[in-house]
Amino acid sequence: MSTWLAVDTATEACSVAIAIDGAIRERFEPMQREHTRRLLPMVEAVLAEAGKSIAQIDGIACGIGPGSFAGLRIGLGVVKGLALARDLPVVGVSSLAMLAQRALHDPAVAQVAAVIDARMSEVYFGAYGRDGAGLATALLADRVCPPDQVPALPAGAWTGVGTGWGRYADVLRAGVKTGLAAVDGAALPHAAEALVLGMPALAAGRGQSADTLAPAYLRDRVALTLEEQAGRRR
């Protein structure tokens, strides 16, 4: 029986999940700037609920973004600390793929446009379909761009999820150039989906050393210059 842990702190939510022989339980809390204080207690709580100790974990899946720079550093730091102390394998999972996977649990959903509000008048954008195992698979490369520069989506029925839709729905609809069956503009990544996507690699022995785990920022700046801020106010 394998026991896997997952952590996600990439957005304005903090979540921890555990899978025991494939059965998943999760703690998920929306929050602002409380990740540092809440993450380890949530790990301890979900382990206690499952009747497990950290010594019984076989590997860890971690949300690696894109998302908040500060949030990602917190999550990756905790995961690296837990994994390196016990020589556990880890696997990084895209925040956009996690959003898509949650939507794809609905069999009526075939393709998902996952969009996270990236601040600075930009969005993180990913387009996903379902592979033969029912897992989210990228149809277009994840990217960061202004909402009016998202790519047109391939033909077919699409569902939109993520906070980018909550903020820029009209602009995004024009950019993707296709109709949407439904939109959830409040959706956030969940650690449970990091497990769904990460467990196959962990179970197959394809995890990586925590030393090599890195965030997928997609951009290398956390703020606009004063000149850029002034230009966007014009």
PyMOL commands that set and color helices and strands:
alter all, ss='L'
color gray80, all
select helices_A, chain A and resi 35-50+54-56+69-86+95-104+147-149+163-176+191-203+210-212+226-233
alter helices_A, ss='H'
color red, helices_A
select strands_A, chain A and resi 3-8+13-20+23-30+59-63+90-93+111-117+123-130+136-145+158-161+180-184
alter strands_A, ss='S'
color yellow, strands_A
deselect
rebuild
show_as cartoon
